[in-house]
């Protein structure tokens, strides 16, 4: 299993600025541009948390 980084917003749901910062952090942690982004959504469809693989993928 490859290492993952999980990020969430300061409030219940993520803002666009928080999503942008999460992407920057994931790239700095080693995530490649072709890495899949997984998201946990709220019942209203807003992003609560994202996770991205930061190492070698075994898929």
C-alpha positions in Angstrom: 0.0 0.0 0.0 1.4 3.4 -0.9 1.5 6.3 1.5 -1.4 8.7 1.4 -2.1 12.2 2.5 -5.6 13.1 3.8 -6.7 16.7 4.1 -9.9 18.3 5.2 -11.3 21.8 5.5 -11.2 23.9 8.7 -15.0 23.8 8.8 -17.3 21.0 8.0 -16.8 21.3 4.2 -13.8 22.4 2.1 -13.6 25.8 0.4 -12.0 26.3 -3.0 -8.9 27.9 -1.3 -8.6 24.9 1.0 -8.8 22.5 -2.0 -6.1 24.5 -3.8 -3.8 24.4 -0.7 -4.5 20.6 -0.3 -3.3 20.1 -3.9 -0.2 22.1 -3.3 0.5 20.1 -0.1 -0.1 16.8 -1.9 2.3 17.7 -4.7 5.0 18.8 -2.2 4.5 15.4 -0.5 5.3 13.6 -3.7 2.0 13.1 -5.4 2.3 12.9 -9.2 -0.1 14.7 -11.6 -1.7 11.4 -12.7 -2.5 10.4 -9.2 -6.2 9.7 -8.4 -7.9 12.0 -5.9 -10.4 10.4 -3.6 -13.0 12.5 -1.8 -15.5 12.0 1.0 -18.6 14.0 0.3 -21.3 15.4 2.6 -24.9 14.5 2.0 -25.3 17.8 0.1 -22.4 16.8 -2.2 -19.8 19.2 -0.8 -16.2 17.9 -0.3 -15.4 17.1 3.3 -12.0 15.4 2.9 -9.7 14.3 0.1 -6.9 11.8 0.0 -4.1 11.3 -2.5 -1.4 8.7 -2.9 2.1 10.3 -2.3 4.3 7.3 -3.2 4.6 4.5 -5.7 1.4 3.0 -6.9 0.9 -0.7 -7.0 -2.2 -0.6 -9.1 
